Amino acid sequence: MILVTGGLGFIGLRTTRALLEAGETCVLVQRREPALPEDLAGQAGRRVFCERADAADLAALLDVGTRHKITGIVHLAGSVPWPPGADEPVDGARKAVGSLLNVVQAAGEWQVPRVGMASTVGVYGGVTAEPPYREDLPLPMTAGHVIPAFKKAGELLAGYLADATGIEILSYRISRWGPGGNPFSSFMALPQLVHAAARGTAPDFLRAALACLRQRRARRVLRQGLRQGDRLAAARAPVEPPHLQHRLGEGGDQLGGRRRRQRARPGRADRVARGPPPGRIRPTALPRHHQAPRGHRLPARL
């Protein structure tokens, strides 16, 4: 019996139907009051079971295992602070990461050998390699949106937990805009144009244009946030390394040489220490997921 968290969502229902076609029985776990669609209602209590529980609530999740013999888990409930602003940032992050940890802990107690967890194709954002993208492609350690940020963190945690617990944990980099998916996207125009072409219908150009504008605005706001973060960090800590992640034990002479050259250039250190003239830095209202981390000195030129 396969437990599917978020089993009544857009992706969860399609996953459940595929599992039923493969001969499995499913337990669908949902935070809201579960209600099966008509095509699955006839199998309720026989091959499909619904449970109301929150993956962030460990006791409620473990209680599901007392009523069903769970042999596999597909974790589709978003381990992301969603919707943005629903919780305080720290509380939202704690719930998001905690739900993943709870699922893995439950798998250990139920002796489940394999857990599949939802990631996103958004983790490829910022990759400069030519497509097609492979699963072993190195990914940038930055993200311009809360979803790929937490999905990247989840993949790293899953790798550690798989090694530490012996449970096989797979990360599914899912796109919901395929042929059977959602024809409209708030992030890009391409899905609705492709669906219209495949179905021989007229595309909604206004909606497609709005998606393009949102994408361009998000990129512009992100660049502005990064540049302002660079100026602020330079004024506060002029000799901090330029990235949040570092290869310790490598390139020390190169970094030290760069710092020595900066100090040797006439007037350079003095200008950096003073920072930009008053009035050059103005606060910018940015979404939290576009703000540069504190103390993170970013490249001045993107």
PyMOL commands that set and color helices and strands:
alter all, ss='L'
color gray80, all
select helices_A, chain A and resi 10-21+38-41+58-67+89-109+121-124+146-165+190-199+205-236+252-264+268-274+288-290
alter helices_A, ss='H'
color red, helices_A
select strands_A, chain A and resi 2-5+26-30+48-52+72-75+114-120+168-174
alter strands_A, ss='S'
color yellow, strands_A
deselect
rebuild
show_as cartoon
